[in-house]
Amino acid sequence: MSDSEREDRDEYNFVISYPMEQELEIRKIAKLKRQQTNKKWNKFIKKQGGGNLIIKKNSKLKKLVRSGIPNKHRRVLWQSLTSSKEHLEANKGYYSLLLERNKDGQSSATKQIDNDLRRTFPGHPYFDDKENLLKLRNVLCAYSWRNTKIGYCQSMNFIVGLLLILGFKEEEAFWMFVAIVEVIMPKTSYSRDLIDAHIDQKTLLSLMLKRINKIGKHIVKHEVSLQLITQQWFLCLYISCLPTEITLRILDVFFFEGNKILFRVALALFKLSQKEILEQNEPGLLFMKIKELPNNVVSADNLLKCAFALKAFSRKEINKQRKFWGPKVQEELNRLNKVHREDRKKRRKQLLEKEGWNSSFDSTDFKKEIEKEKVNEEENEKEKEKGKEKGKEKEKETEKEKEKEKEKETENENEIEKNLKIEKKIK
């Protein structure tokens, strides 16, 4: 393998590739910038007294965070920026209690978690260790038990996995994850129907049409479904999409400024490849070009410079778009759920008819239906027997009534004869 195509690992053991000499040069420049930034951060940490930092957000710190937090300070600073350390201290024993109470618990969430454990950063040496896989499982399961409405959603494994690789302890990773899902991201981003995740994708396209108008119109014209690509970018916070060093820089800003950075980065990815995107006039090729956008990025500085050079947009503007799209997305989800229910009902009916069943009933549990039919048949037989007995009793009663009527008629005839005899005697 040549120097221009060599493969190496970063300090967190993620594989990094150098396909071109140009990229090598970019990385060298980035390394020099980091050294300068580290000096500024060391001065800042020293000023704060080191150790447990209590950070007050201001414009100077914002600029420093955007330049990138040094790796050695990330664990402490991220916990401080999200207040996750405070929650951990205020709820000591809570995480352990969750694990203890549910140690034998099984749910649809835990089953999905078990399926996804080995899919989390495959090939990374950290997860070759079974103990580390267990840590990942513990954090994900603990959260699914804490928040049963959300449970587990694919992409959560990458977020928690990265935190553990970065050196966060289990309980620290748990509270960081709580901050991400319940505070920084919209409330239903990771819910079963991903409502806020869908809303964010509509919001992204709206922002594209305002900020990078040519690209937005080009995508709308060719009817390319962005959501199939960009939704995963948002849900995994770009962790499984971009190189680690770039992802960490995005997360630095994410924990300081909130989820707004996810939109900025998405727009920057499109902006940096504007020429190539506009050249694609076939929907399939355009879709593939958009899917490959993260592969074109090798410099965190270039990406973030482009992201922050875009016309400013506030959290208020994003929330306004979310509010606009919310009811429309909910209405569409309701319609799709109705279609899915009807489709499932239709397929069940077809299956029943194929198997020779009476299609008039709609049940997902065939065995129960059989039992019901047997019970109904037995009850019908009993009813028939009762009906026959009642019929016989009615016949007997009818015969008795007839006999009584005959007796009355006989008595009446006798009375008439007596009366006739008495009349004759009187004459």
ABEGO torsion letter per residue (X at the ends): XBAAABBBBBAAGBBBBBABAAAAAAAAAAAAAAAAAAAAAAAAAAAAGEEBBBBBBBAAAAAAAAAEBBAAAAAAAAAAAAGAAAAAAAABGAAAAAAAAAAABBBAAAAAAAAAAAABGBGBAAAABAAAAAAAAAAAAAAAAABAAAEBBBGAAAAAAAAAAAGBBAAAAAAAAAAAAAAABBAAAABAAGAAAAAAAAAAAAAAAAABAAAAAAAAAAGBBAAAAAAAAAAAGGAAABBAAAAAAAAAAAAAAEAAAAAAAAAAAAAAAAAAAAABABAAAAAAAAAAAAAABABAAAAAAAAAABBBBBAAAAAAAAAAAAAAAAAAAAAAAAAAAAAAAAAAAAAAAAAGBBAABBBABAAAAAAAAAAAAAAAAAAAAAAAAAAAAAAAAAAAAAAAAAAAAAAAAAAAAAAAAAAAAAX
